[in-house]
């Protein structure tokens, strides 16, 4: 995949207060999911439990997204550099 941003831009974004605010909100969502899943008095059906588990996984994936993209950019640049070196 081709990205328009640099690895440095993603590193700066991950260090920003904007990303901290987003993470704070995502963590609140994740806490809400965990509260529902851990509620012993809850009467959520099996489908709802699977859905909530999927929601938690999705939230965690979004939380890792900037790091995954940054690392992908670094790896792509490394491969291009190695190809150029071999020529």
C-alpha positions in Angstrom: 0.0 0.0 0.0 1.2 3.5 -0.7 1.0 6.2 1.9 1.3 9.9 1.4 2.6 10.7 4.9 6.1 10.0 6.1 7.0 7.7 9.0 8.2 10.9 10.8 4.7 12.4 10.4 3.1 9.4 11.9 5.6 9.4 14.8 4.8 13.1 15.4 1.0 12.3 15.3 1.4 9.5 17.8 3.2 12.0 20.1 0.5 14.7 19.7 -2.2 15.7 22.1 -4.8 15.1 19.3 -3.8 11.4 19.3 -3.9 11.4 23.1 -7.4 12.7 23.0 -8.5 10.1 20.4 -6.9 7.3 22.5 -8.7 8.6 25.6 -12.0 8.4 23.8 -11.2 4.9 22.4 -10.2 3.7 25.8 -13.6 4.9 27.2 -15.3 3.0 24.4 -13.3 -0.1 25.3 -14.1 0.3 29.0 -17.8 0.5 28.1 -17.5 -2.8 26.1 -15.7 -4.5 29.0 -18.3 -3.3 31.6 -21.1 -4.8 29.5 -19.1 -8.1 28.9 -18.3 -8.4 32.6 -21.7 -7.5 34.0 -22.9 -10.7 35.8 -26.5 -9.4 35.8 -26.5 -8.7 32.1 -28.7 -10.7 29.9 -26.9 -10.2 26.6 -27.3 -13.1 24.3 -24.6 -15.1 22.6 -24.7 -13.0 19.4 -24.4 -9.7 21.4 -21.4 -11.1 23.2 -19.7 -12.0 20.0 -20.5 -8.5 18.6 -19.1 -6.8 21.7 -16.0 -8.9 21.5 -15.6 -7.9 17.8 -16.2 -4.3 18.8 -13.4 -4.5 21.4 -11.0 -6.0 18.8 -11.9 -3.3 16.3 -11.2 -0.6 18.9 -7.8 -2.1 19.8 -7.0 -2.3 16.0 -7.8 1.4 15.6 -5.6 2.2 18.6 -2.7 0.5 16.9 -3.3 1.9 13.4 -0.8 4.8 13.4 2.0 2.5 14.6 1.2 -0.1 12.0 1.1 2.4 9.2 4.3 4.0 10.4 6.1 0.7 10.6 4.8 -0.3 7.1 6.2 2.9 5.7 9.6 2.2 7.3 9.6 -1.3 6.1 8.6 -0.3 2.5 11.4 2.3 2.5 13.9 -0.3 3.8 12.9 -2.7 1.0 13.3 0.0 -1.7 16.7 1.0 -0.2 17.9 -2.7 -0.3 16.7 -3.1 -3.9 18.7 0.0 -4.9 21.7 -1.2 -3.0 21.7 -4.6 -4.9 21.8 -2.8 -8.3 
